[in-house]
């Protein structure tokens, strides 16, 4: 088996425009390569916008660190559709199209998945932000791009703060203290089965849990009821994915809210789940 790990110019080794968190790409490749080579298989990383790739030379393509797609969305989706005509692609383009805009969360909410209360705004004007403070009765808000990742274009606002220009459609939510009191739980599923779980915590003085902002990750043994809530959310997706990261945060009543279901290009934390590559190989082989 020859797997293509779909990447981007901002994460590929040796790139002059490489992101500061591209070490996560290296961790994924090291884990996958070790697992696949032990089984007589191979993994090659390729930038998704490389025009010279022969996609049919791969037995499967897994969307990996394509961490610039959100600003070139049409081109990215066209590339995925082309790849799918040449080989197996995971996750499937129809699942990507559904998951690429965070309004997919509204579909899940309609299937009884618990979400943080959210206002969906085509334009997050000062008036919209002021109304959100009143609606949620909170002193702090978080505004996120509806199409984006890695906290890019995200803002945390206190009541009375100047509202920055937000040119993209946004989702606006009350700030959740649980993000700094406990952290964010990430459940990694491969082939529908739980692989591993980790707790992501922010650096002192921050609320963003991504490594680019100093966030840390710790493997944990989740409670059975927490796993059940993550599995319920995943089961509500329109198509069963090969891989998924279900990100959740503790609610006021002790349950979990779904923050995001990452089905496109999530980092899957191989250091916290060293059997990840083996699980992916077995899921693809099956």
C-alpha positions in Angstrom: 0.0 0.0 0.0 1.2 3.5 -0.9 -0.5 6.3 1.1 -0.3 9.9 0.1 -0.4 12.2 3.1 -1.9 15.4 1.7 -0.1 18.5 3.0 0.6 22.1 1.9 3.5 24.4 1.1 3.2 26.0 4.5 3.8 22.7 6.3 6.1 20.8 4.0 9.7 20.3 5.2 12.1 22.8 3.6 9.4 25.3 2.6 10.5 28.9 2.9 7.0 29.8 4.1 6.7 27.0 6.7 4.4 27.6 9.6 5.7 27.7 13.2 3.5 24.7 14.1 4.6 22.6 11.1 6.4 20.3 13.5 3.0 18.7 13.9 3.3 17.6 10.2 6.6 16.0 11.1 5.1 14.1 14.0 2.3 12.7 11.8 4.7 11.6 9.1 7.1 10.0 11.6 4.2 8.0 13.1 2.6 7.0 9.9 5.9 6.1 8.2 7.0 3.9 11.0 3.7 2.0 11.1 3.4 1.6 7.4 7.0 0.6 6.7 6.8 -2.1 9.4 3.9 -3.5 7.4 5.6 -3.3 4.0 3.8 -0.2 3.0 4.8 3.4 2.3 3.7 7.0 3.0 4.6 10.1 0.9 3.7 13.7 1.8 2.6 15.9 -1.1 1.4 19.5 -1.2 -2.2 19.5 -2.3 -1.6 22.2 -4.9 1.3 20.4 -6.6 0.3 20.3 -10.3 2.8 17.5 -11.2 1.5 14.8 -8.9 0.2 11.5 -10.4 -2.6 10.8 -8.0 -3.3 7.4 -9.5 0.1 6.3 -8.3 -1.2 6.1 -4.7 -3.5 3.5 -3.3 -5.2 6.1 -1.1 -4.9 9.8 -0.2 -5.4 11.0 3.3 -6.1 14.7 3.8 -3.4 15.8 6.3 -1.8 19.2 7.0 -3.5 21.2 4.2 -3.4 24.2 6.4 -3.9 26.9 3.9 -7.0 25.7 2.1 -9.4 28.1 3.8 -8.2 31.0 1.7 -8.2 29.0 -1.5 -11.4 27.0 -1.0 -12.6 26.6 -4.5 -9.2 25.4 -5.7 -8.9 23.0 -2.8 -12.3 21.4 -3.4 -11.6 21.1 -7.1 -8.3 19.3 -6.3 -10.1 16.9 -4.0 -12.7 16.1 -6.7 -9.9 15.4 -9.1 -8.1 13.1 -6.7 -11.2 11.2 -6.0 -11.4 10.2 -9.7 -7.9 8.8 -9.6 -7.8 6.9 -6.2 -9.4 6.5 -2.8 -9.7 9.8 -0.9 -10.2 10.2 2.9 -12.2 11.8 4.1 -14.6 11.9 1.2 -15.2 15.2 -0.6 -18.9 15.3 0.3 -17.9 15.0 3.9 -15.3 17.7 3.5 -17.8 20.1 1.8 -20.2 19.5 4.7 -17.5 20.0 7.4 -15.7 22.9 5.8 -18.2 25.5 7.0 -18.9 25.5 10.7 -22.6 25.8 10.0 -22.4 22.0 9.9 -22.8 22.3 13.7 -26.4 23.4 13.2 -27.1 20.1 11.5 -25.7 18.3 14.5 -27.7 20.4 16.9 -30.8 19.3 15.0 -29.7 15.7 15.8 -29.6 16.4 19.6 -25.9 17.1 19.8 -25.2 19.7 22.5 -23.5 22.9 21.3 -22.3 26.0 23.0 -25.0 28.7 22.4 -24.1 30.4 19.1 -25.1 33.4 17.0 -24.3 33.0 13.3 -23.5 36.3 11.6 -22.7 37.0 8.0 -21.0 40.2 9.3 -19.9 40.6 12.9 -20.6 44.4 13.2 -20.4 46.3 16.5 -24.2 46.2 16.6 -24.2 42.4 16.2 -21.5 42.0 18.9 -23.4 44.3 21.3 -26.5 42.3 20.8 -24.6 39.0 21.5 -23.5 40.3 24.8 -27.1 41.0 25.7 -28.4 37.8 24.3 -25.9 35.6 26.2 -25.8 37.8 29.4 -22.0 37.5 29.4 -19.0 39.8 29.9 -16.8 38.0 27.3 -17.4 36.6 23.8 -15.4 34.6 21.3 -15.9 35.2 17.6 -14.6 32.5 15.2 -14.6 32.3 11.4 -17.2 30.0 10.0 -14.6 28.8 7.5 -11.2 28.6 9.1 -9.0 26.7 11.5 -6.3 27.0 14.1 -7.9 30.1 15.7 -7.0 32.1 12.6 -9.1 35.3 12.6 -10.5 34.5 16.0 -11.2 37.2 18.6 -12.0 37.2 22.3 -13.9 40.4 23.2 -14.8 41.9 26.6 -17.9 44.0 27.0 -16.9 47.6 25.9 -13.9 46.5 23.8 -13.5 48.0 20.4 -14.8 45.6 17.8 -12.1 44.7 15.2 -12.9 44.4 11.5 -14.0 40.8 10.8 -14.5 40.5 7.0 -15.6 36.9 7.1 -18.9 35.3 8.3 -18.5 34.6 12.0 -19.9 32.4 14.7 -20.2 34.2 18.1 -20.3 32.4 21.4 -20.1 33.2 25.1 -16.6 32.7 26.5 -16.5 29.4 28.4 -14.5 29.4 31.6 -14.0 25.7 31.3 -11.4 26.2 28.6 -9.0 27.5 31.2 -10.3 25.6 34.3 -10.2 22.2 32.7 -9.3 22.5 29.0 -10.6 21.0 25.8 -11.0 17.3 25.4 -10.1 15.8 22.0 -11.4 12.3 21.1 -9.5 10.7 18.2 -11.5 8.1 16.3 -10.2 5.9 13.5 -12.6 3.8 11.5 -15.3 4.7 14.0 -13.4 3.3 17.0 -11.8 5.5 19.7 -8.0 5.6 19.3 -7.0 7.9 22.1 -8.1 11.0 24.1 -6.2 14.0 25.2 -6.7 17.1 27.2 -5.5 20.4 25.6 -4.8 23.3 27.9 -3.8 26.9 27.2 -0.6 28.7 28.3 -0.9 31.0 31.3 -2.7 34.2 30.3 -4.2 32.8 27.1 -7.3 30.8 26.3 -6.3 29.3 22.9 -5.2 25.7 23.3 -3.4 25.4 19.9 0.4 24.7 20.1 1.1 27.8 18.1 -0.1 29.8 21.2 1.8 27.7 23.7 -1.0 25.2 24.3 -0.1 21.8 25.8 -1.6 18.3 25.3 -1.8 15.5 27.9 -3.1 12.0 27.2 -6.0 11.0 29.4 -8.3 8.1 30.2 -11.7 9.5 29.5 -14.8 8.7 31.5 -17.2 6.3 29.8 -20.0 8.9 29.7 -17.6 11.4 28.0 -16.7 8.9 25.4 -20.4 8.1 24.8 -21.1 11.8 24.2 -18.3 12.1 21.7 -19.4 8.9 19.9 -23.0 10.2 19.8 -21.8 13.4 18.1 -19.7 11.4 15.6 -22.6 9.1 14.7 -24.6 12.2 13.7 -22.2 12.9 10.8 -23.8 12.3 7.4 -21.1 9.9 6.3 -18.9 7.7 8.5 -15.3 9.1 8.3 -12.0 7.2 8.2 -10.6 9.6 10.8 -12.2 12.2 13.1 -11.2 14.4 16.0 -14.1 15.3 18.2 -13.3 18.4 20.3 -15.5 19.0 23.4 -15.7 21.2 26.5 -17.3 20.7 29.9 -20.7 22.3 30.3 -22.0 23.9 33.4 -23.9 20.7 34.3 -20.9 18.4 34.0 -21.8 17.1 30.5 -20.0 18.0 27.3 -20.6 20.6 24.6 -19.3 19.8 21.1 -16.9 22.6 20.1 -16.0 21.1 16.7 -15.9 17.9 14.8 -12.7 18.0 12.8 -13.1 15.8 9.7 -10.9 17.6 7.1 -7.3 18.3 8.2 -7.1 17.8 11.9 -3.8 17.1 13.8 -4.4 13.7 15.3 -1.8 13.9 18.1 0.4 10.8 17.4 2.6 11.5 20.5 -0.4 11.0 22.7 -1.6 8.0 20.7 1.4 6.1 19.4 -0.8 3.3 17.8 -2.4 5.9 15.5 -0.5 4.9 12.4 -1.2 1.2 12.9 -4.9 2.0 13.3 -5.0 4.0 10.1 -3.2 1.3 8.2 -5.6 -1.3 9.4 -8.6 0.9 8.7 -7.4 1.5 5.1 -6.5 -2.1 4.6 -10.0 -3.2 5.7 
